[in-house]
Amino acid sequence: MMNPQLLDHLFVVIVLVIVFPFGGLWAYRRFLARVAAGDESALVTEYRLTLVWLAGLLVATLVAWFAAERDMAALGFAPLRITDDNGWVLGIAGGAAAGLLIRPILALANRRVATALARQFEKLAPFLPKTNRQLAWGLLVSIAAGIAEEVAYRGYLQPYFVTWLPEWGAIAAASVLFGFAHLYQGWSGVLLTTFLGVGLGAIYAATGSLLLPILLHAAIDISSMVTARLVLARS
């Protein structure tokens, strides 16, 4: 049991409930204003700021965790636990990886698929890469998000909520805050990332390790960045 302390409550409320969702929304609106003003370097600048933002989240999470003298294993830095009871995890992870790999290939090979994906990316198009330089920075953001957000929302937040809720309730509560952190994507984005959080949270609960959630989270973002680079450049 995590046994949350005052610093834990402050971290969750200030960082995860207030600063990360609303700060991200404010930063994204400022970014859109720079794009509208014709700033051609706005996206790379925003990617760099996002890396700083994610580094801050990771540092804040680790400080709050280790201030209570907790160990790394309890935060999810533990060996992957696969048994007969949770073998489904590998099947889901493998299927997801295959789908993420196929998506950019289909976008490159089929114009109709590329057009359909371009429509899906339309709302967030300003934040997605259109050049190779932008893509390089976007891939760094994808990896950083996979690490920082999984440590915060799965490794830290799920044990925090387990103090008061059953495991499924803790997964749901952590996923809602994870979705809320993507408020800048609109309510459809909040809903989508909430459901994604449930899946990643279930994998973490089943395996006791952040390895697969981090890899899958980063892979989802990388696939989106690469696919967007292909379809937005074509459109």
C-alpha positions, 0 to 999 in steps of 0.5 A: 500500500502506498500510504499517501502523504501531504506531498503526494496530495499536493503533487496530484492536485497541483501538478496533475489536476491543475497545472498539467491540463490547464497549463497544456491548454494555455501553451497550446493556444499560445502555440496556435497564435504563433502559427496564425501569425506566420511563425514558421519555427513555431512547431519546432519551438513548441516541441522543444518546450514540450520536452521541457514540460515532460522533463518537469513532470518526470522530475516532479513525479520522482521527487514526490515519490522518493521524498517518502523513501519509496523504492523504484520497483513500486513505481513500476521499474520492475521486471515484466511479470508474465504468467499463465493468467496474464499471457493475454498482455503479450497478445494485445501488445503484439497486435497493437504493435502490428497495427501501429506499424501497418498504419504508416505503411498503408498511408504511404501505399494507399491514397484513399487511406492517406486521405482518410487519415488526413481528415482524422489528423485535421484537428491537431494538424498544427501540432503534427510534423510536415517536414523531416526536421519537425518529425525528428523533434516530434519523435523525441517528444513521443519517446519523452511522453511515453516515459514521463506520462507513464511514470506519472499516470500509471506508476505513481497515480494508480498506486495513489488511487488504490489507497481508496479504490479497488484496482479497477477503480484506480485504473479508471481514476488515473485514466480520467486524469490522463485523459484530462491532461490532453484537454488541448485536444478537445473533448474527443481527444480527452475521451480517446486518451482516457480509453487508451489510459485504461488499456495501458493501466490494465497492462501495468496492473497485470504485469507490475512493470512499466516496460510495456506501457512505456513502449506502447505509449511511445509507439502510439505517438511515434506511429502518429507522428510518422503517419502524420508526416506522410499524409499531411505532406501529401495533402 
